[in-house]
C-alpha cells in the first residue's frame, strides 16, 4: 500500500502565491448615504484596500451613491489593481445598466 503524508493545515509554501497572507474584506453599508456617511464609508474603503487583497462591496441596501462615494470606489479600485488586488461590487443601483449586478471594476471604470 502507498501512503501519503500531508500536513493537516497547509503551510505558506503550499499556497499558490507562495508565502504571504491573502485577506478579503466585505463592506456592506445599509441605508441612504449622507455626506457624513459617505466620508465614513470612504475611510473604511481606504483602510480595506490598504490591508486586503480582495475587497467586496455590497451596495444593494444603499440606493443612489453620492459622487464622493463613487470616486472613493474608483480610487480603491485603482489602488487594488496597482497592488495586485481586486475590488468586487455587488450593485443594483443601475437599472438598465450593461453591467451585471455583481462585477469587477477595473481600468478606470466608474461605478
N, CA and C of each residue as an Amber inpcrd file, in Angstrom:
protein
   333
   0.8200000  -1.1880000   0.0000000   0.0000000   0.0000000   0.0000000
   0.8710000   1.2610000   0.0000000   0.3300000   2.2640000  -0.6470000
   1.0270000   3.5420000  -0.7080000   0.4070000   4.4990000   0.3030000
   1.2240000   5.2170000   1.0140000   0.7120000   6.2140000   1.9540000
   1.2810000   7.5690000   1.5790000   0.4940000   8.5750000   1.8350000
   0.8980000   9.9440000   1.5520000   0.7350000  10.7450000   2.8230000
   1.7680000  11.3780000   3.2340000   1.6990000  12.2130000   4.4280000
   1.5960000  13.6610000   3.9940000   0.5710000  14.3210000   4.4650000
   0.3700000  15.7380000   4.1490000   0.0200000  16.4570000   5.4350000
   0.4710000  17.6790000   5.5590000   0.1160000  18.4140000   6.7730000
  -1.3940000  18.6460000   6.8370000  -1.9440000  18.6510000   8.0450000
  -3.3850000  18.8780000   8.2290000  -3.7700000  20.2870000   7.8140000
  -2.8720000  21.2250000   8.0060000  -3.1160000  22.6190000   7.6300000
  -2.0340000  23.0270000   6.6400000  -2.4210000  23.5690000   5.4800000
  -1.3850000  23.9570000   4.5090000  -0.4480000  25.0150000   5.0750000
   0.8000000  24.9070000   4.7150000   1.7720000  25.9160000   5.1160000
   1.8030000  27.0050000   4.0500000   2.4640000  28.1170000   4.3340000
   2.5210000  29.1940000   3.3530000   3.2160000  28.7480000   2.0770000
   4.1270000  27.7760000   2.1730000   4.7990000  27.2720000   0.9740000
   3.8280000  26.5080000   0.0720000   2.7210000  26.0000000   0.6410000
   1.7330000  25.2510000  -0.1400000   0.7710000  26.1630000  -0.8940000
   0.7330000  27.4360000  -0.5550000  -0.2150000  28.3480000  -1.1850000
   0.2470000  28.7040000  -2.5910000  -0.6980000  28.8820000  -3.5270000
  -0.3150000  29.1930000  -4.9040000   0.5530000  30.4460000  -5.0250000
   0.3010000  31.4420000  -4.2070000   1.0540000  32.6990000  -4.3110000
   2.3440000  32.6640000  -3.5070000   2.6260000  31.5450000  -2.8610000
   3.8220000  31.4630000  -2.0320000   3.5630000  32.0800000  -0.6750000
   4.6270000  32.4050000   0.0450000   4.4220000  32.9690000   1.3730000
   3.6940000  34.3080000   1.3030000   2.8380000  34.5220000   2.2020000
   2.0780000  35.7680000   2.2630000   0.6110000  35.4800000   2.4900000
  -0.0340000  36.3380000   3.1920000  -1.4340000  36.1370000   3.5300000
  -2.3350000  36.8530000   2.5380000  -3.4580000  36.2530000   2.2190000
  -4.4690000  36.8460000   1.3570000  -5.6470000  37.1670000   2.2500000
  -6.0770000  38.4050000   2.2810000  -7.1730000  38.8220000   3.1370000
  -8.2950000  39.3890000   2.2810000  -9.5280000  38.9750000   2.5670000
 -10.7060000  39.5090000   1.8890000 -11.5150000  40.3060000   2.9070000
 -11.9360000  41.4930000   2.5100000 -12.7760000  42.3360000   3.3560000
 -14.1040000  42.5630000   2.6550000 -15.1880000  42.4720000   3.4170000
 -16.5290000  42.7190000   2.8940000 -17.0780000  43.9750000   3.5650000
 -17.5110000  44.9330000   2.7480000 -18.1750000  46.1380000   3.2460000
 -19.6100000  46.1000000   2.7450000 -20.5610000  46.2660000   3.6530000
 -21.9670000  46.2370000   3.2660000 -22.7160000  47.3580000   3.9790000
 -22.6090000  48.5660000   3.4350000 -23.3540000  49.6740000   4.0400000
 -24.8470000  49.5000000   3.7900000 -25.6470000  50.0760000   4.6690000
 -27.1040000  49.9750000   4.5180000 -27.7390000  51.3280000   4.7800000
 -28.7180000  51.6520000   3.9750000 -29.4380000  52.9090000   4.1310000
 -28.8680000  53.9940000   3.2400000 -29.6140000  55.0720000   3.0710000
 -29.1330000  56.1720000   2.2310000 -27.8890000  56.8040000   2.8360000
 -26.9800000  57.2340000   1.9850000 -25.7240000  57.8200000   2.4530000
 -25.7770000  59.3340000   2.3950000 -25.5820000  59.9430000   3.5490000
 -25.3970000  61.3980000   3.5990000 -23.9240000  61.6780000   3.2940000
 -23.5590000  62.9220000   3.2350000 -22.1520000  63.2700000   3.0070000
 -21.2760000  62.7160000   4.1270000 -21.7610000  62.8000000   5.3610000
 -21.0050000  62.2810000   6.5060000 -20.8600000  60.7680000   6.4170000
 -21.9590000  60.0860000   6.0530000 -21.9050000  58.6350000   5.8900000
 -20.9390000  58.2590000   4.7700000 -20.9740000  59.0330000   3.6890000
 -20.0700000  58.7870000   2.5720000 -18.6140000  58.9180000   2.9780000
 -18.3140000  59.8920000   3.8310000 -16.9430000  60.0730000   4.3170000
 -16.5200000  58.8810000   5.1770000 -17.4220000  58.4000000   6.0220000
 -17.1240000  57.2050000   6.8360000 -16.8810000  55.9990000   5.9550000
 -17.7360000  55.8230000   4.9440000 -17.5810000  54.7030000   4.0210000
 -16.2510000  54.8050000   3.2760000 -15.9180000  56.0030000   2.7920000
 -14.6640000  56.1970000   2.0540000 -13.4590000  55.8570000   2.9260000
 -13.4980000  56.2410000   4.1960000 -12.3940000  55.9330000   5.1130000
 -12.2810000  54.4200000   5.3250000 -13.4160000  53.7470000   5.4950000
 -13.4030000  52.2940000   5.6660000 -12.9020000  51.6010000   4.4050000
 -13.3050000  52.1000000   3.2500000 -12.8720000  51.5230000   1.9830000
 -11.3640000  51.7080000   1.7810000 -10.8400000  52.8790000   2.1380000
  -9.3860000  53.1050000   2.0480000  -8.6430000  52.1230000   2.9450000
  -9.1250000  51.9750000   4.1720000  -8.4650000  51.0530000   5.1070000
  -8.5220000  49.6210000   4.5780000  -9.6660000  49.2250000   4.0330000
  -9.8070000  47.8690000   3.4940000  -8.8920000  47.6560000   2.2940000
  -8.8190000  48.6320000   1.3990000  -7.9860000  48.4580000   0.2100000
  -6.4930000  48.5050000   0.5400000  -6.1390000  49.1550000   1.6450000
  -4.7410000  49.1700000   2.0810000  -4.3280000  47.8550000   2.7320000
  -5.2900000  47.1240000   3.3040000  -4.9380000  45.9430000   4.0870000
  -5.4190000  44.6260000   3.4840000  -6.1280000  44.6550000   2.3660000
  -6.7240000  43.4400000   1.8160000  -6.3290000  43.2390000   0.3660000
  -6.3690000  41.9860000  -0.0540000  -6.1390000  41.6640000  -1.4560000
  -7.4110000  41.7100000  -2.2620000  -8.5280000  41.4110000  -1.6080000
  -9.8470000  41.4400000  -2.2470000 -10.7670000  42.2600000  -1.3550000
 -11.4600000  43.2210000  -1.9520000 -12.4720000  43.9820000  -1.2250000
 -13.7860000  43.7830000  -1.9690000 -14.7610000  43.2470000  -1.2690000
 -16.0950000  43.0590000  -1.8200000 -16.9980000  44.1110000  -1.1950000
 -17.6700000  44.8890000  -2.0260000 -18.5680000  45.9360000  -1.5480000
 -19.9670000  45.6090000  -2.0390000 -20.8720000  45.3850000  -1.1010000
 -22.2680000  45.0680000  -1.4120000 -23.0900000  46.3400000  -1.2250000
 -23.5150000  46.9110000  -2.3400000 -24.2340000  48.1900000  -2.3160000
 -25.7480000  48.0360000  -2.4830000 -26.2570000  46.8270000  -2.4070000
 -27.6770000  46.6150000  -2.6770000 -28.5940000  47.3260000  -1.6910000
 -28.1360000  47.5980000  -0.4840000 -29.0020000  48.2120000   0.5230000
 -28.7660000  49.7100000   0.6750000 -28.0860000  50.3350000  -0.2920000
 -27.7140000  51.7380000  -0.1330000 -28.5810000  52.6890000  -0.9340000
 -28.9000000  52.3750000  -2.1430000 -29.5830000  53.3370000  -3.0060000
 -28.5620000  54.1180000  -3.8020000 -28.9440000  55.3180000  -4.1960000
 -28.0410000  56.1280000  -5.0360000 -26.7860000  56.5090000  -4.2610000
 -25.6790000  56.5330000  -4.9900000 -24.3870000  56.8280000  -4.3700000
 -23.9790000  58.2800000  -4.6200000 -23.5620000  58.9780000  -3.5760000
 -23.0260000  60.3180000  -3.7750000 -21.7610000  60.2520000  -4.6480000
 -21.4950000  61.3290000  -5.3380000 -20.3220000  61.3930000  -6.2240000
 -19.0300000  61.0620000  -5.4720000 -18.8810000  61.5600000  -4.2490000
 -17.6580000  61.2980000  -3.4730000 -17.4850000  59.8010000  -3.1960000
 -18.5860000  59.0920000  -2.9910000 -18.5150000  57.6460000  -2.7550000
 -18.1000000  56.9390000  -4.0420000 -18.6820000  57.3490000  -5.1660000
 -18.2830000  56.7520000  -6.4510000 -16.7930000  56.9840000  -6.7060000
 -16.3010000  58.1740000  -6.3610000 -14.8810000  58.4630000  -6.5400000
 -14.0280000  57.5900000  -5.6210000 -14.4900000  57.3620000  -4.3890000
 -13.7120000  56.5220000  -3.4680000 -13.6500000  55.0810000  -3.9760000
 -14.7160000  54.6190000  -4.6360000 -14.6930000  53.2730000  -5.2350000
 -13.6860000  53.2130000  -6.3870000 -13.6710000  54.2460000  -7.1990000
 -12.7180000  54.3070000  -8.3090000 -11.2820000  54.3430000  -7.7820000
 -11.0430000  55.1370000  -6.7390000  -9.7050000  55.2290000  -6.1520000
  -9.2720000  53.8960000  -5.5480000 -10.1880000  53.2350000  -4.8260000
  -9.8690000  51.9380000  -4.2270000  -9.5740000  50.9030000  -5.3040000
 -10.3400000  50.9310000  -6.3910000 -10.1000000  50.0080000  -7.4980000
  -8.7160000  50.2250000  -8.0820000  -8.3350000  51.4760000  -8.3030000
  -7.0090000  51.7760000  -8.8670000  -5.9130000  51.2870000  -7.9240000
  -6.0870000  51.5500000  -6.6280000  -5.0850000  51.1290000  -5.6470000
  -4.9640000  49.6070000  -5.6120000  -6.0950000  48.9180000  -5.5520000
  -6.0580000  47.4540000  -5.5020000  -5.4650000  46.8760000  -6.7790000
  -5.8280000  47.4320000  -7.9250000  -5.2850000  46.9520000  -9.1920000
  -3.7720000  47.1270000  -9.2240000  -3.2930000  48.2870000  -8.7620000
  -1.8510000  48.5530000  -8.7410000  -1.0910000  47.5990000  -7.8280000
  -1.7470000  47.1040000  -6.7900000  -1.0820000  46.2250000  -5.8250000
  -1.4110000  44.7540000  -6.0560000  -2.0780000  44.4380000  -7.1660000
  -2.3870000  43.0420000  -7.4790000  -3.6660000  42.5360000  -6.8530000
  -4.4760000  43.4270000  -6.2940000  -5.7350000  43.0410000  -5.6690000
  -6.9080000  43.2750000  -6.5980000  -8.1080000  43.1720000  -6.0290000
  -9.3140000  43.3300000  -6.8310000 -10.4410000  43.9070000  -5.9720000
 -11.2850000  44.7250000  -6.6180000 -12.4870000  45.2670000  -5.9960000
 -13.6810000  44.6410000  -6.7010000 -14.5470000  43.9930000  -5.9410000
 -15.7550000  43.3850000  -6.4800000 -16.9470000  44.1490000  -5.9290000
 -17.8250000  44.6200000  -6.8300000 -19.0310000  45.3390000  -6.4210000
 -20.2610000  44.4790000  -6.6640000 -21.1470000  44.4820000  -5.6900000
 -22.4890000  43.9370000  -5.8750000 -23.3900000  45.1520000  -5.8210000
 -24.0530000  45.4370000  -6.9390000 -24.7240000  46.7220000  -7.0940000
 -26.0090000  46.5400000  -7.8910000 -27.1000000  47.0330000  -7.3520000
 -28.3470000  47.0360000  -8.1210000 -28.8330000  48.4590000  -8.3330000
 -27.9420000  49.4260000  -8.1420000 -28.2850000  50.8450000  -8.2420000
 -28.4270000  51.3210000  -9.6800000 -28.0430000  50.5070000 -10.6260000
 -28.0240000  50.9580000 -12.0150000 -28.9500000  50.1110000 -12.8810000
 -30.2880000  50.2780000 -12.7160000 -31.1880000  49.5010000 -13.5550000
 -30.9750000  49.8360000 -15.0270000 -31.0360000  48.8210000 -15.8540000
 -30.8390000  49.0180000 -17.2830000 -29.3800000  49.1550000 -17.6680000
 -28.4870000  49.0250000 -16.7030000 -27.0650000  49.1310000 -16.9880000
 -26.5900000  47.9090000 -17.7520000 -25.5350000  48.0920000 -18.5150000
 -24.9450000  46.9670000 -19.2400000 -24.1680000  46.0610000 -18.2950000
 -23.8600000  46.5600000 -17.0900000 -23.1090000  45.7540000 -16.1320000
 -24.0360000  44.8000000 -15.4030000 -23.5380000  43.6000000 -15.0840000
 -24.3200000  42.6940000 -14.2490000 -24.3590000  43.2110000 -12.8070000
 -25.2880000  42.7120000 -11.9810000 -25.3750000  43.1910000 -10.5970000
 -24.0990000  42.9930000  -9.7910000 -23.3120000  41.9680000 -10.0700000
 -22.0170000  41.7870000  -9.4130000 -20.9590000  41.9170000 -10.4870000
 -19.9930000  42.7770000 -10.2790000 -18.9880000  42.9970000 -11.3050000
 -17.6870000  43.4770000 -10.6950000 -16.6260000  43.2360000 -11.4230000
 -15.3150000  43.7380000 -11.0480000 -15.1360000  45.1030000 -11.6630000
 -14.6120000  46.0150000 -10.9060000 -14.1790000  47.2590000 -11.5150000
 -12.8210000  46.9820000 -12.1300000 -12.3400000  47.8810000 -12.8920000
 -11.0110000  47.6980000 -13.4500000 -10.7310000  48.7020000 -14.5380000
  -9.5140000  49.1490000 -14.5670000  -9.0660000  50.0140000 -15.6330000
  -9.8250000  51.3170000 -15.7670000 -10.0950000  51.9810000 -14.6460000
 -10.7130000  53.2970000 -14.7090000 -12.2160000  53.2770000 -14.9160000
 -12.8730000  52.1430000 -14.6890000 -14.3190000  52.0930000 -14.8110000
 -14.9440000  52.8880000 -13.6740000 -15.9070000  53.7140000 -13.9690000
 -16.5880000  54.4920000 -12.9470000 -17.7990000  53.7460000 -12.4590000
 -17.9280000  53.5860000 -11.1380000 -19.1070000  52.8770000 -10.5910000
 -20.3840000  53.6450000 -10.8280000
